[in-house]
Structures are given as structure tokens and as C-alpha cells.
Amino acid sequence: MPKLKLVQLTPVIAYRSTSLPQPFHDDPADQIIVATGRQQNATILTKDEKILAYDHVQSIW
């Protein structure tokens, strides 16, 4: 099982990036990253403090 997976931006992920559970900030790139993690049930590897503090997605650094 791969540890890293590249995922294409789909219409579902694009839509879900605009309807994340609040509060979350308004950076569209971060919204897409978080929506992708949620859609894939994946852990996001990041040092972004806002993503790390967001309770609705798994993230580590």
C-alpha cells in the first residue's frame, strides 16, 4: 500500500472545498487540500498551523 498518493482535483472535491465545516480560513488552496484529505480519508502532511489546528481533518508534521 503506497504511503503517498497523488489525487486529481475532481468536481466533488472542488465543491466540498467551498462547504467545509466552520471555522476555517478563506485560503482556496488550503480549502482544496483539506477537502481532498477529507474526501480520501487521508492524513495531510503539512506544517501549516491553520490546517494542523483544524479539527475536521487528520494532519501531522
C-alpha positions as CSV (number, residue, x, y, z in Angstrom):
1,M,0.0,0.0,0.0
2,P,1.5,3.3,-1.0
3,K,2.3,5.9,1.7
4,L,1.9,8.8,-0.7
5,K,-0.9,9.2,-3.2
6,L,-1.4,12.0,-5.8
7,V,-5.1,12.8,-6.2
8,Q,-6.7,14.7,-9.0
9,L,-8.9,17.7,-8.3
10,T,-12.5,16.5,-9.0
11,P,-15.7,18.4,-9.2
12,V,-16.7,16.8,-5.9
13,I,-13.5,17.9,-4.1
14,A,-13.9,21.4,-5.6
15,Y,-17.4,21.7,-4.3
16,R,-16.6,20.3,-0.9
17,S,-13.7,22.8,-0.6
18,T,-16.4,25.6,-0.6
19,S,-18.5,23.9,2.1
20,L,-16.1,22.8,4.8
21,P,-17.3,22.7,8.4
22,Q,-16.5,26.1,10.0
23,P,-14.5,27.7,11.3
24,F,-11.9,27.5,8.6
25,H,-10.0,30.3,6.8
26,D,-10.5,31.6,3.3
27,D,-7.4,30.4,1.5
28,P,-8.7,28.5,-1.5
29,A,-5.6,26.3,-1.8
30,D,-5.8,25.2,1.8
31,Q,-9.5,24.6,1.4
32,I,-8.8,22.3,-1.6
33,I,-6.1,20.5,0.4
34,V,-8.4,19.9,3.3
35,A,-11.3,18.9,1.2
36,T,-9.1,16.4,-0.6
37,G,-7.9,14.9,2.7
38,R,-11.4,14.6,3.9
39,Q,-12.6,13.0,0.6
40,Q,-9.8,10.5,0.6
41,N,-9.9,9.9,4.4
42,A,-6.2,10.7,4.3
43,T,-3.8,12.3,6.7
44,I,-2.4,15.6,5.4
45,L,1.4,16.1,5.9
46,T,1.9,19.8,6.5
47,K,3.5,22.5,8.7
48,D,0.6,24.9,8.1
49,E,-0.6,25.8,11.6
50,K,-4.2,26.5,10.4
51,I,-4.6,23.1,8.9
52,L,-2.9,21.4,11.8
53,A,-5.4,23.1,14.2
54,Y,-8.4,22.3,12.1
55,D,-10.4,19.5,13.9
56,H,-12.2,18.2,10.8
57,V,-9.2,16.6,9.0
58,Q,-6.3,14.4,10.1
59,S,-3.0,16.2,9.7
60,I,0.6,15.7,11.0
61,W,4.0,17.3,10.8
